[in-house]
Amino acid sequence: MAEENITTIEASVRTAAGSDSGTDGWVYLCIGGREFLLDTPADNFPSTSEGTTETFVLGEGANVSNPGDNDPRNPQLHASDLDRFPTYIRFGHKDKDDVWHLERVDVAITTSGDGGRIRHYDYRALADNGTKRSLRLGAGYGAVVHLASVH
C-alpha cells in the first residue's frame, strides 16, 4: 500500500473576545513531528471586543509567510506521521508580559494517496461542547495546547 502524502494543512485559530486577548507573539502548529509558523502578512491574533478567527493554509494554496519553509510537502509528511507525534499549538510570547487568550483551534489535513485518493484528518482543541472554553497562554500560564483527533 502506498503512503498517503499530506498535501494541505488548514488551521482555524480563534482568539477570545476582549481588549487584552490578542498577541504579537509567535504561534506554531506541530503536525507529524514538525512545527509550522502560523503567520500571514496580516495582523494575526488581534484583540477585539468580538474575538477573531484566523485561517492559515500550509501546502497547496498556502497563505502563510515563508510558504516554502512552512510546507508539509517539503520535506514530505505522510498520514502515518500523524499518529507518531503529538499535535499541538505552541505560543512563543514576545516578552514575559505577553499573554494570548486562545478560544478554539480546528485543523483539517488533506492527503493524497493511491490513484489520487484524497482523505481528510481533523484535529481540535477547546471545542465548545455546551460550555464555552478558553485558555490563557504566556510566561505565567503555559505555552502548549494539545489537539485531539476528531473522528
Steps between C-alpha positions, in 0.01 A plus 500: 500500500636842403555770758246783526679832451383802696426771243320769699459601863234758584495643852216716627604677822260708710622768741252573779313829527650774716732797487793299639444168321724537193874471448785604276686186607575194290253213461612159375308189394668163544378226266677177411814586696553848348415847623353749254481875562142630481559847358371698202581852383185617687485593869435155649337436841379856570298602807139589417177522695352219288807275474656397169545184298807470280541228236847384396564275200824302471591309181268522198338845487724636779425841649776499764825694510797297376275245326791290370641449849155447656390229259415141604622388156855628558618261630195284439292408806279192490172401662689235698694784668176628657485215754874499575525850646285730715291769331499835677497880486798672666510866600833681479441815703693813402576590864405384851189723503363374167184294558276350232141395574429201273139394452506222240716317244378287209744332262411321178764290322465384141701210358540345159578132450453205265344603170442857622281389791440793732445461876440750780611498863368745759636621835349735757574673830271692735183400313173647621319193636214689662733714709722760339862432594813708459855506629761766571850424373817684599803497726287470814253246362648248256582497131351183348150374426469147362241425234288186495417301190135537396352187347 
